[in-house]
């Protein structure tokens, strides 16, 4: 009986640790949002974010029954005052759930940059032409 109780307690502790590690993100009234197409840039303060490409899109199409919802991987390029900082790959979950580990593109001193939603969502198994993709970028000021 003690072994079963100990196993349950350890399992619950591991589950709660996993849940806490995934910090959810939600837009608030201070967030600034911009939707950009492939190879377009958006600006915020001295920073620019460019939507470089869609690396993969394995989101489950609406007209298909899937075991897993899937995800899309997107590459962004980050600039400050026009000078390249780095590339960042973010993951857009098909469920729409946004977590910091997957969606955080950049962490500046006074704000964070997230990739939020990739459109269009697949309807069938046919590939989406790259030029049709759009990505929502969110700039969220840090709270004091």
N, C-alpha and C positions, 0 to 999 in steps of 0.2 A: 504494500500500500504506500509506503514511504517513497519507493522508487517511482511509482506512478505520479504521485503528487510532485515530487522533485522534477520529473520530466515535464509535467504540465507547466510548472512555474518557470523553468528554463525556456521552454518554448514561447511562453507569453512574453518574457523579457526580451527574447530575440526579436519577436514580432514587433514589439513597441519600439525597440531600437531601430529597426528597419523603417518603420513609419516616420519616426522623428528625423531620420537622415534625409528624407525626401521633403524638403521645404517647399510647400506650395506657393505659387505666385498668383496674385490677382491684381488687375488694374484698379487704381483708385482715382479720385478726382484730381490728383496732382500729376498723374501720368500723362505723357504726351505720346500719341500714337500716330503712326504714318504707315501707309500701305505703298509698297514699291514693287515694281516689276523686275524681272531678271535684268541684270546689269545696270540697274538704276541705283541712285544714292539718295539718302535722306540725311538731313543735318539737324544737329542739336548742340547748341553752344559751339565749342570749337571742334566738335567731333562729327565725323561722317561715317555712315554705314552703307556698304554696297552689297547688294544681293548678287553674289558671284555665280552660283549655280546650284542645281538640285543634284546631289550626289546619288541618292536613291529615293524611291517612293514606293514603299511596300504597304501603304495603307490599304485596308480591305475595301474594295469597291462596294458601293451601296447595293448593287444588284447581285452580289455574290455572298454566299454563306462561308464564313471563314472561322477557323479555330482561334485565330489571334487577330486583334485589331490592326496591328502593324504600325509603321512609323515612316517618317520621311526624314532624310538627312540633308541638311542645307549648309552650304559654305558661305560665310560672310567675310568681307574684308573691312577692317576698321582703320580709320585715319584720324589724325589730329592735326588741324590746320593744314590739311592737304597732304601731310606726310604719312606714309603707310606705317601702321603699328603692327598689325598681325592679321592672319586669317583665323577664323574660328568656325568650327563645325558645331551646329546645334541640331537637336533632335526634336521634331514635331510629332507628338504622339497622336495617333488617330482618334483617341478618345477625347481629345481637346484638353486633357489634364496637363497643366503647365507646372513644372517643377524647376527649381533653380539649377540643379545639376545638369539638366538637359537643355534648358532654354536660355540660360545666362550667356550672353555674348561678350559682355565687357563690364567690368566693375571699376568705375572711375571714383575719384575722391568724394564727389557729392551726388552721384546718380549711378544707376545701373541701366544696361541696355539688354533687352530681351527680344528674342524672336518668338512670336506668339502663334500665329495661324498661317497655314499655307493653303492657298486656294488656286485652282478649283479642287474640290475633293473628288477622287475618282468615282465615276458612276458605273463603269464597266471595266473589263480587263484590258481594254484598249489603252495604249500609252497616251499620256497627256503631252501635247507639244510643249517644249520647253518655254517658248515665248508666251504661253498662256499663264504661267505661274506668277503668283503675287504673294508677297510675304508681309505680314504685319509686324512692324518693329515698334517696340514700346520703350520709351525713356522714362524711368521712374526715379524721381528725386529721393534721396535717402532722408529719412526722418531724423531730426535732431534729438 
